């Protein structure tokens, strides 16, 4: 996400940092390029205009121009202003004073609302919530069946009995009390914001349910159209938040960078993939850091900790300290990485690594993982634990068994040696053990 914008901003700041001391003209030229980059990223014109004006006011002053590292100060100002237009701080879901908390999901047809309902249910269950999903779309063929399939995959109950939307919602609230659900997520029918009749129905459902949250699911790839939709839905039914779906496919980012400022509605979650666990809480500061190519270490660590248990982290730390990180450990780490999501997304969270996987064909990282797995599985347990014994004849045998070449085996062994070297440095200095979720 944000690939195009991130590349352009990185180039602007790289040229600034090469200048050393800056003049007002240097800052002015850089911010003009920032302005063009934001407009090309489909960010709302008024948002861009105000953004650049605030950044320029802060950047052209003695505190910046006469500082020892003026380019860094300019980057910090742009980062601060990005955080501001993205919403300032994380906006968490509200909870009802008396359960159940009711979350009303609204949006256009095709925005990914039903799938996002399943993703949100899974996310909330991980935090200990007892869920009930409600199929409140009597219009779309198989809408109820789609949610029921998701419910079976997630082992979360789904309610959808009754003819009209109002009848379904009434029955759902009775069911919620019977099963002691702490949170009810209501998947409503997709509707056009210009359809007065359906918008009226949505208002009536809102009055009946009195939801704690009304979340708009908007397709990030539609850019400024998503912003306009948010404005109109907010005006009609009163939104409390936005979930931007398909963020992983949005290289520009105009919707994310405009929607809160223009509509006044905060982004609460972003969808970053097709899988049901591909939903992230939205942190403006972390997103700004990604846009500027500075990574997102906190999210990386959280994903690492979610994919591993404490015992395994402690055992890995002991091996790191002893410098005995063998190929079996390497294979286990690969499996954990696969559970964390697409490798390209993980690499983009590391500072300075943004864009390293950008030119790879889709799925190339997964193919490489499978190749590594095949090579390691073709080794004996003793070879995995003692890779230094692997000579030419062993390489040929392993390559034949894994359907690869001796060169592929050699490349893996070289990569493992490099990783071991880094691990030994980490074990001595404990400088970046937190990157691996270690304590």
Secondary structure, DSSP 4 states (H G I P E B T S, - for coil): --HHHHHHHHHHHHHHHTTSS--HHHHHHHHHHHHHHHHHTT--HHHHHHHHHHHHHHHSSHHHHTSTTHHHHHHHHHHHHHHHHTTSS--PPP--SSSPEEEEEE--TTSSHHHHHHHHHHHHHHTT--EEEEEE-SSSTTHHHHHHHHHHHHT--EE--SSSHHHHHHHHHHHHHHTT-SEEEEEEPP--TT-HHHHHHHHHHHHHH--SEEEEEEEGGGTHHHHHHHHHHHHHH--SEEEEE-GGG-SS-HHHHHHHHHH---EEEEE-SSSTT-EEE--HHHHHHHHTT---HHHHHHHHHHHS-HHHHHHHHHHHHHT---HHHHHHHHHHHHHH--HHHHHTTSTT-TTTTTTSPTTHHHHHHHHHHHHHHTS-HHHHH-GGG--HHHHHHHHHHHTS-HHHHHHHHHHHHHHHHHHHHHHHH-SSGGGGT--
